[in-house]
Amino acid sequence: MRRPAVSLRWKIALTVMAVSCAVAAALGVLVHNAVARQTVGQLRKETRANLDTALDAFEYGTSGEGINSVLNPSELPDELRELVRSGRRGSMVGTYRGRPVMWAAAPADSQVMAVWSPYGTTRSSLETLDTAILGSAVLAATAVALAGLFLAHRISRRLTTTAAVARRITAGDLDARVGSGPGRGAGGGPAGQDEVAAVAAALDSVAGSLQSRLRAEQRFTADVAHELRTPLTGILASAELLPEGRPKEMINDRLRALHRLTEDLLEISRLDSGAEHADLAAYELGALVERSVRATGLDTEMRIGSDTVVDTDRRRLDRIVANLVLNAHRHGRPPVVVTVDAPPGGPPTIEVRDHGPGYPLELLHHGPQRFRTDAPGRGKGHGLGLTIAVGQAAVLGIDLRFSNAPDGGARAVLRLPQGAADAP
């Protein structure tokens, strides 16, 4: 059984409280011992002085008026009585007639001479001191704990903000930043900043560097695709003038593949730049998906559980469905099944499933990787088709998830925005 997680805020607050309580306890013990030693020592000294006076009076047979002296008292503590019988003198706290007293005793001939002094006032003073020390310790510990909780809350809040920005960056929002905040230099670097601010500055620096590199990559991809588009169009037109035969078919096939790659790169660059916007209209979902599947020209089984009308962009949804179906036929095994369903109270869904080996774990964990495919000689992962599907789904606000079916095969599920669905 896992222990419940304790936030950093409470860890710091509890640590500060524990340390402050330990310090208060140690100081309280030291103060108590010092005051008790001084107070009891003074009373012990006075009682011993009275004992010396009582011994002198006993020796000379004079009266010891004003001195609380007793010969062979029955209430003398046994430890002190044994000490006197051994020929030594001493003092000890005990009781006399039900009251706490300080005893001092010494041998007097064959008897025990004892002197006592009231100890009740001293004990009350020490108890009052202990109460004051305890109350002061509780107040000090509470004040320090509240201050520690406030400080920990500030640190925890800053760390939580930094973590939230890191998650946004991971999700693809490269414009997210923690912000300058206190203790940041004019250039964004450290200027007497603490560790939390240093972490935030490092995260902002990493995000900025990553964003710059991705933008450079996007510009490069868009520029290359754009520069290739015009000559490829001319080459395709020129290839049509070649004499009929196998060489012409091979050249046209490779040129069309290169032309599709160029168009895909241009589409990805537009999606990455955020320049794409959906042109929404009302469509019957089942009929729309069925047309998209038939347009691929592949043997695909179509199932419509319940239909509905949705507001979507037909061209973009066609692109998503076609890419998923092509990927299922290319990397999976038949039968490839496309299912449309609109459960009451739930979002309309489109499922594309094959019965092949399923998606690789890398794709399930990290999503589609551009320029990677399951085709032999091209490494693991997927190419541009799934990457474009994910990008177009984001433009339409569709939740696209990849998984493997329990009985084998890859599953891609599209969940359309529920607010866009109307009754048919």
Secondary structure, DSSP 8 states (H G I E B T S, - for coil): -------HHHHHHHHHHHHHHHHHHHHHHHHHHHHHHHHHHHHHHHHHHHHHHHHHHHHHT---TT--EEES-TTS-HHHHHHHHTT--EEEEEEETTEEEEEEEEEETTEEEEEEEE-HHHHHHHHHHHHHHHHHHHHHHHHHHHHHHHHHHHHHHHHHHHHHHHHHHHTT-TT------TTB-TTSSBSS--HHHHHHHHHHHHHHHHHHHHHHHHHHHHHHHHHHHHHHHHHHHHHTTS-SSHHHHHHHHHHHHHHHHHHHHHHHHHHHHT------EEEEHHHHHHHHHHHTTS--EEEESS--EEEE-HHHHHHHHHHHHHHHHHHS-S--EEEEE--TTS--EEEEE--SS---HHHHHH---TT--SSTTS-SS--HHHHHHHHHHHHHT-EEEEEE-TTSSEEEEEE--GGGEE--
